[in-house]
Amino acid sequence: MNSISVEAGFSRRSFLVSLVSLTSFGFFGLLAIKGDSIAKAAPFVKPKERWTADHFYDFLKALPADEMLALKKALGLLSAEADKKQLKGNDQDARDIQKYALKLSSNILLRPFRDEKKLNYHSLVTWVCDKAEISKTLIQVAPTFVLERELYKPLFADKWDKLTLQQRKDLLEKIDSDGEIVDKTAIAALGGAAALAILSTTVAFKGFAFYTAMSTAIATAAGLVSVTLPFAAYTAASTLVGILSGPAGWAIIGGLTVIGGTAFVGRADPLEATKLVNVLHMLKVKALAAAKVPEEDVFSI
């Protein structure tokens, strides 16, 4: 098993700020891809397991060409103008991403002695979570999918803190279609971390609804939300996601935060590793939703 080299020099604050910006990009860019053929990758998500190198490879290999193209573009492995002709085939494209993950998670001096085919993906995720100061207890016991999901919570808190009191109330109304959240005014007055702690116990943040809430929070902060869409709309080419997933949307979202920290040439890069984890998680979510996998089979641990 290959361990992850923890050596890039980032403060927790700069890491979280950067995480927020990178997450925004991955969240919308991959959900907006058309087509449900990604459902065939759902059996390889295995949300209750800790992903090994084989889990990582098998899921990547199962991705349809459209999703693989978007993934390689999001990671900078292909240019924004690339089309499917630039793909090498499922096996080689999967290996390319494994090699990229190895590059992000190890010192340049150690890379020649490591094998991307043996890179333990769960170790990469726990390394990133440790950088983001996710609960150490959770890191020790949770499956990979759960830890990936935890990395989205700082994004919500960051966007929440940027909203006015009225915008927060409006956001709560949008994500709470059943009126399950009580005393919205009091919650709206709280800071992002405190509000998240309360909201995480509600139906609005359970299962697939979590991703609808996240989409709505990001879009509200960007001033682009006029209606609330069901989760299915966020996994299709909806108007809202279409705007946010294009170049104009990236500019708007990118302007909400400032990437902090400095990447050191040759060292492990937890910020880009976070981006990899973020975009891969959204592909997993999309595959599960497209395959109509029951929520209890995904989110109960």
C-alpha positions as CSV (number, residue, x, y, z in Angstrom):
1,M,0.0,0.0,0.0
2,N,1.4,3.4,-1.0
3,S,1.2,6.0,1.7
4,I,0.5,9.7,1.1
5,S,3.3,12.1,1.5
6,V,2.1,15.1,3.7
7,E,4.5,17.8,3.0
8,A,3.0,20.9,1.3
9,G,3.2,24.0,3.4
10,F,-0.3,25.5,3.7
11,S,-2.0,27.1,6.7
12,R,-5.4,25.7,7.5
13,R,-7.1,29.1,6.6
14,S,-5.5,29.3,3.2
15,F,-6.2,25.6,2.6
16,L,-9.9,26.0,3.4
17,V,-10.3,29.2,1.3
18,S,-8.7,27.4,-1.6
19,L,-10.8,24.3,-1.0
20,V,-13.9,26.4,-1.3
21,S,-12.9,27.8,-4.7
22,L,-11.9,24.5,-6.2
23,T,-15.0,22.8,-4.9
24,S,-17.2,25.3,-6.6
25,F,-15.7,24.6,-9.9
26,G,-16.0,20.8,-9.7
27,F,-19.5,20.8,-8.2
28,F,-21.2,22.5,-11.2
29,G,-19.0,21.5,-14.0
30,L,-19.5,17.8,-13.7
31,L,-23.2,17.8,-12.7
32,A,-24.1,19.7,-15.9
33,I,-22.9,17.0,-18.3
34,K,-25.8,15.7,-20.4
35,G,-26.9,12.0,-20.5
36,D,-27.5,9.2,-18.0
37,S,-25.1,6.7,-19.4
38,I,-23.0,7.3,-16.3
39,A,-25.5,5.1,-14.5
40,K,-23.4,2.1,-15.6
41,A,-20.6,3.4,-13.3
42,A,-22.9,3.3,-10.2
43,P,-22.0,-0.3,-9.2
44,F,-18.4,0.7,-8.9
45,V,-19.1,3.6,-6.4
46,K,-19.4,1.3,-3.4
47,P,-20.2,4.2,-1.0
48,K,-19.8,2.1,2.1
49,E,-16.2,0.9,1.4
50,R,-12.8,2.3,1.7
51,W,-11.5,2.7,-1.8
52,T,-8.3,0.9,-2.7
53,A,-6.3,1.5,-5.9
54,D,-8.5,-1.1,-7.6
55,H,-11.7,0.7,-6.6
56,F,-10.3,3.9,-8.0
57,Y,-9.3,2.4,-11.3
58,D,-12.5,0.3,-11.8
59,F,-14.7,3.4,-11.3
60,L,-12.6,5.5,-13.7
61,K,-12.6,2.8,-16.3
62,A,-16.4,2.6,-16.1
63,L,-16.9,6.3,-16.9
64,P,-18.5,7.1,-20.2
65,A,-16.5,9.2,-22.6
66,D,-18.4,12.5,-21.9
67,E,-17.6,12.3,-18.2
68,M,-14.1,11.2,-18.7
69,L,-13.5,14.1,-21.0
70,A,-15.0,16.6,-18.5
71,L,-12.9,15.0,-15.7
72,K,-9.7,15.3,-17.6
73,K,-10.5,18.9,-18.5
74,A,-11.4,19.8,-14.9
75,L,-8.0,18.4,-13.7
76,G,-6.1,20.2,-16.4
77,L,-5.1,17.0,-18.2
78,L,-6.8,18.2,-21.4
79,S,-7.4,21.7,-22.7
80,A,-10.8,23.3,-22.5
81,E,-11.1,23.0,-26.3
82,A,-10.4,19.2,-26.3
83,D,-13.0,16.8,-27.6
84,K,-13.4,13.1,-27.2
85,K,-10.9,12.4,-30.0
86,Q,-8.2,13.4,-27.5
87,L,-9.2,10.5,-25.1
88,K,-7.0,7.5,-25.2
89,G,-9.5,4.8,-24.2
90,N,-10.9,3.9,-20.9
91,D,-7.9,1.9,-19.6
92,Q,-5.3,4.5,-20.5
93,D,-7.4,7.5,-19.4
94,A,-7.9,5.8,-16.0
95,R,-4.2,5.3,-15.7
96,D,-3.5,8.9,-16.6
97,I,-5.7,10.0,-13.7
98,Q,-4.0,7.6,-11.4
99,K,-0.7,9.0,-12.4
100,Y,-1.9,12.5,-11.8
101,A,-3.1,11.5,-8.3
102,L,0.3,10.0,-7.6
103,K,1.9,13.3,-8.7
104,L,-0.3,15.3,-6.4
105,S,0.3,13.2,-3.4
106,S,4.0,12.6,-3.3
107,N,7.4,14.3,-3.4
108,I,9.1,14.4,-6.8
109,L,12.0,12.5,-5.4
110,L,9.7,9.6,-4.3
111,R,7.6,9.3,-7.4
112,P,10.0,7.1,-9.4
113,F,9.7,4.5,-6.6
114,R,5.9,4.5,-6.4
115,D,3.4,2.8,-8.6
116,E,0.2,4.6,-9.5
117,K,-1.5,1.2,-9.9
118,K,-1.1,0.7,-6.1
119,L,-2.0,4.2,-5.0
120,N,-4.5,3.8,-2.1
121,Y,-7.2,6.3,-2.9
122,H,-8.7,6.2,0.6
123,S,-5.3,7.3,2.0
124,L,-5.3,10.2,-0.4
125,V,-8.8,11.3,0.8
126,T,-7.9,11.0,4.5
127,W,-4.7,13.1,3.9
128,V,-6.9,15.8,2.3
129,C,-9.4,15.6,5.1
130,D,-6.7,15.9,7.7
131,K,-5.5,19.1,6.0
132,A,-9.1,20.4,6.2
133,E,-9.2,19.4,9.9
134,I,-12.2,17.1,9.4
135,S,-12.8,15.2,12.7
136,K,-10.0,12.7,13.3
137,T,-12.5,10.2,14.7
138,L,-14.5,10.4,11.5
139,I,-11.4,10.0,9.4
140,Q,-10.5,6.8,11.3
141,V,-13.9,5.1,10.8
142,A,-15.7,6.5,7.8
143,P,-15.8,5.0,4.3
144,T,-14.3,7.1,1.5
145,F,-17.6,8.4,0.1
146,V,-18.5,9.9,3.5
147,L,-15.2,11.7,3.9
148,E,-15.5,13.1,0.4
149,R,-18.9,14.5,1.2
150,E,-17.5,16.1,4.4
151,L,-15.2,18.2,2.2
152,Y,-18.2,20.1,0.8
153,K,-19.3,21.4,4.2
154,P,-16.7,24.2,4.4
155,L,-18.0,25.4,1.1
156,F,-21.5,25.9,2.5
157,A,-20.3,27.7,5.6
158,D,-18.2,30.0,3.4
159,K,-21.1,30.9,1.1
160,W,-23.4,31.3,4.0
161,D,-21.2,33.9,5.7
162,K,-21.2,35.9,2.5
163,L,-25.0,36.2,2.4
164,T,-27.2,38.9,4.0
165,L,-29.7,38.0,6.7
166,Q,-32.5,38.2,4.2
167,Q,-30.6,36.1,1.7
168,R,-30.1,33.5,4.3
169,K,-33.8,33.4,5.1
170,D,-34.6,33.1,1.4
171,L,-32.0,30.2,1.1
172,L,-33.6,28.3,4.0
173,E,-37.0,28.7,2.3
174,K,-35.7,27.3,-1.0
175,I,-34.0,24.3,0.5
176,D,-36.9,23.5,3.0
177,S,-39.8,22.6,0.8
178,D,-41.5,20.6,3.6
179,G,-41.2,23.2,6.3
180,E,-39.1,20.9,8.4
181,I,-36.6,23.5,9.5
182,V,-38.0,25.4,12.5
183,D,-37.1,29.0,13.6
184,K,-35.4,30.0,10.3
185,T,-34.9,33.5,11.6
186,A,-32.8,32.3,14.5
187,I,-30.7,30.1,12.2
188,A,-30.3,32.9,9.7
189,A,-28.6,35.0,12.4
190,L,-25.9,32.4,13.0
191,G,-22.5,32.2,11.4
192,G,-21.8,29.5,8.8
193,A,-20.3,26.9,11.1
194,A,-23.1,27.1,13.6
195,A,-25.8,27.2,11.0
196,L,-24.3,24.2,9.3
197,A,-24.2,22.2,12.6
198,I,-28.0,22.7,13.0
199,L,-28.9,22.2,9.3
200,S,-26.9,19.0,9.1
201,T,-29.5,17.4,11.4
202,T,-32.4,18.2,9.1
203,V,-34.0,16.5,6.2
204,A,-32.7,19.3,3.9
205,F,-29.2,18.0,4.4
206,K,-29.8,14.3,4.3
207,G,-29.2,12.1,1.3
208,F,-29.3,13.6,-2.2
209,A,-31.0,16.7,-0.8
210,F,-27.6,17.7,0.6
211,Y,-26.4,18.4,-3.0
212,T,-29.5,20.4,-3.9
213,A,-28.9,22.5,-0.8
214,M,-25.3,22.9,-1.7
215,S,-26.2,24.0,-5.3
216,T,-28.7,26.4,-4.0
217,A,-26.3,28.0,-1.5
218,I,-23.6,28.5,-4.1
219,A,-26.0,29.9,-6.7
220,T,-27.6,32.2,-4.1
221,A,-24.2,33.6,-3.1
222,A,-23.6,34.2,-6.9
223,G,-27.0,35.9,-7.2
224,L,-28.2,33.5,-9.8
225,V,-31.1,31.6,-8.0
226,S,-34.6,32.5,-8.9
227,V,-36.2,29.1,-8.5
228,T,-35.5,25.9,-6.6
229,L,-34.9,22.9,-8.8
230,P,-35.2,19.2,-7.7
231,F,-32.0,17.2,-7.5
232,A,-32.7,15.5,-10.9
233,A,-32.5,19.0,-12.5
234,Y,-29.1,19.6,-11.0
235,T,-27.8,16.3,-12.6
236,A,-29.2,17.3,-16.0
237,A,-28.5,20.3,-18.3
238,S,-30.8,22.7,-16.3
239,T,-30.6,26.4,-17.0
240,L,-29.1,27.2,-13.6
241,V,-26.4,24.6,-13.8
242,G,-25.8,25.3,-17.4
243,I,-25.0,28.9,-16.5
244,L,-22.7,28.0,-13.6
245,S,-20.9,25.3,-15.4
246,G,-19.8,27.5,-18.4
247,P,-17.0,30.0,-18.6
248,A,-19.2,32.8,-17.3
249,G,-20.3,30.8,-14.3
250,W,-16.7,29.8,-13.5
251,A,-15.8,33.5,-13.5
252,I,-18.6,34.4,-11.1
253,I,-17.9,31.6,-8.7
254,G,-14.1,32.2,-8.9
255,G,-14.7,35.8,-7.9
256,L,-16.4,34.8,-4.7
257,T,-13.2,33.6,-3.1
258,V,-9.5,34.1,-3.3
259,I,-7.2,31.1,-3.6
260,G,-4.7,31.2,-0.8
261,G,-1.5,29.3,-0.1
262,T,1.5,28.6,-2.3
263,A,2.2,25.5,-4.3
264,F,5.8,24.4,-4.0
265,V,7.3,22.8,-7.2
266,G,8.0,19.1,-6.7
267,R,6.0,18.7,-3.4
268,A,2.7,17.1,-2.7
269,D,-0.2,19.4,-3.5
270,P,-3.2,19.1,-1.2
271,L,-5.2,21.8,-2.9
272,E,-5.2,20.2,-6.3
273,A,-5.6,16.8,-4.6
274,T,-8.8,18.2,-3.0
275,K,-10.0,19.3,-6.5
276,L,-9.5,15.7,-7.7
277,V,-11.5,14.3,-4.7
278,N,-14.2,16.9,-5.2
279,V,-14.8,16.3,-8.9
280,L,-14.6,12.5,-8.5
281,H,-17.2,12.6,-5.7
282,M,-19.6,14.6,-7.9
283,L,-19.3,11.9,-10.6
284,K,-20.0,9.3,-8.0
285,V,-23.1,11.2,-6.9
286,K,-24.3,11.7,-10.5
287,A,-23.8,7.9,-11.2
288,L,-25.8,6.9,-8.2
289,A,-28.6,9.4,-9.0
290,A,-28.7,8.4,-12.6
291,A,-29.0,4.7,-11.6
292,K,-31.8,5.6,-9.1
293,V,-29.9,3.9,-6.2
294,P,-32.1,4.1,-3.1
295,E,-30.8,6.7,-0.6
296,E,-30.6,4.2,2.3
297,D,-28.2,2.1,0.2
298,V,-25.9,5.2,-0.1
299,F,-26.1,7.4,2.9
300,S,-26.7,5.0,5.9
301,I,-23.5,3.8,7.5
